[in-house]
Amino acid sequence: MSRPIVECVPNFSEGRDPKKIETILEAIRGVEGVDLLDVDPGFDTHRTVVTFVGAPEAVAEAAFRAIRRAAEVIDMRKHQGAHPRHGATDVCPFVPVSGVTMEDCARLAEQVGERVGRELDIPVYLYDQAAKIPARRSLAHVRQGEYEALPDKLGRPEWKPDFGPAEFRPGPGVVTIGAREFLIAYNVNLNSRDRAHANDIAFEIREKGRALREGQTGLAYQSGEIVRYAPSENRWPSGITGEVFANLEALEIHYREHGLDLRRELKALGRDPEDLEGKSVFQPGRFKNCRAVGWVIPEYNRAQISINLTNTQITPTHAVLEACRELARERGLIVTGSEVVGLIPYDALRESGEYYLGLQGQSRGVPSDDVLETAIQSLGLRDVGEFDAQKSVLGRPERTGSLATMRACDFADEVSRSSPAPGGGSVSALVGSLAASLASMVANLTFPDVVAEEEKSALEQIAIDAQRIKDLLLDAIDADTNAFGDVLTARRLPQDTDTERQERAAAIQRGFQTATEVPLHSAELCLEALRLCRAAAESGKPASVTDAGVGALLAHAALQGAIYNVRINLNEIDEADWVTTVRERASSLATEGDRLVGESRALLDRALETH
């Protein structure tokens, strides 16, 4: 089971004074077990978005200390910025990363909120998945009126805080603490300095949508008259098509025909279906799980569409950008690029990279860094600043093994020394990864020349699978050496008493089992690499057939080498049934490998005879 990790993304109402920002960061860094991943100050928004991760208890402590420090150094009476805000620590969400649930994060928000209210005497609202009151799930609703509305707001019963005093605190304002899904703060840049341009497109794409208008004289949202409900006149306009229905029931049926629930849409807007007289009709936006607003950033000398994406599996980043590009062109505008504020999950950015590779007619079976770079360039993420994938992509696969990251000459030197590891197991893993690389290369070289979609798809799948096998075998280089290290460690255990001798013997047995399982897994991966090389030899272009053939020979040699390491370790293991099972599995892998390499040789020979 993965260790519990929580992300916290507090937003502080200070983006201009480096000293104040740093003193808040010092409070976070002072908590052991917390990794500070990103700090993103904005001068014009007068706001700093901070991202840190760690175990739940450590993250909760760091969040509390940061909130306390922000209340000490930020005076909201002097704050003005482009971004909505109502507190020194404006918002503090907890996000599940691994080994924790949303419920865990909601409890964490409640614990921190209670402590902030009790120890710091600051009003606290809980929002999103931590909200105790359904109406407070929406951050925009909780923050309505911003800081300036707090003196009146805090005195109203419906706005009594969840924790802390129900009274206005001029310096710190209020803190909104919650639990939410991973949110991507994503801005799209326009070649304009007019906020109305950005707002116009923002209202088109956001889930909430915009007020429906009729009689527009242009595409801009400001033109035309707002369409309103008039139940007293039996007028029930559709926000989808503009059609007018005679009653609410007919309008509901119409919405269902378009895959929407009218009552749910109205509820999201804070509307009562029984009290719509004179209320504006909203046209649903293009994207679910998308919030957006327009603003101007003088620092960049342009308008931006500021977007929050709360579920990129439903609404991918590239889909939103392409919609913005389309809407901008219709309005005579150009999207110059975009930016990620804070972090973006690896899977989300990779999906965008694969989308653009597909648009280009390129194979997606390329190294992950190449896929990410395609996404970075296609999304224009370096338009207004640097984008470093190593710092800004959360969950990005990184090869950290000391052997796998060596230069080839240094690895050869290391193997040549008198130490027992790295040895044949690690070398077999390396050779197998090279075989998989050759399979990917042949498939990718052939991919552009193939016209038939079925063949093209098959070649791309070879490349994709080969990239996965390559990466797993590169990881196995270090895994094999580390596994043998467990045996060496066990042999160094004390053996002065009967108990110590028994514990040492058991540890040695466990070490040898691990040292056997690792090369067995490598052998399975090498067999997959061999299959892919055989497929590449059959489907690849004639000029590359020898590359696929070399890959097949390497994969077969690596498979045999891994099996040799399995067999020699089996001699040290006492558990007979376990040994029999592993031996039979290794024999089966060897037999299948011999068959595949034989077929690969035959394919190669035929190709060379006719070449």
Secondary structure, 3 states (H helix, E strand, C coil): CCCCEEEECCEECCCCCHHHHHHHHHHHHCCCCEEEEEEEEECCCCEEEEEEEECHHHHHHHHHHHHHHHHHHCCHHHCCCCCCCCECEEEEEEEEEECCCHHHHHHHHHHHHHHHHHHHCCCEEEEECCCCCHHHHCHHHHCCCCHHHHHHHCCCHHHCCCECCCCCCCCCECEEEEECCCCEEEEEEECCCCHHHHHHHHHHHCCCCEECEECCCCCCCCCCEECECEHHHCEEECCCCCCEECCHHHHHHHHHHCCCCHHHHHHHCCCCCCCCCCCECEECCCCCCEEEEEEEECCCCEEEEEEEECCCCCCCHHHHHHHHHHHHHHCCCCEEEEEEECCEEHHHHHHHHHHHHHHCCCCCCCCHHHHHHHHHHHHCCCCCCCCCHHHHEECCCCCCCCCCCCCHHHHHHHHHCCCCCCCHHHHHHHHHHHHHHHHHHHHHHHHHHCCCHHHHHHHHHHHHHHHHHHHHHHHHHHHHHHHHHHHHHHHCCCCCCHHHHHHHHHHHHHHHHHHHHHHHHHHHHHHHHHHHHHHHHHHCCHHHHHHHHHHHHHHHHHHHHHHHHHHHHHCCCCCHHHHHHHHHHHHHHHHHHHHHHHHHHHHHHHHHHHC
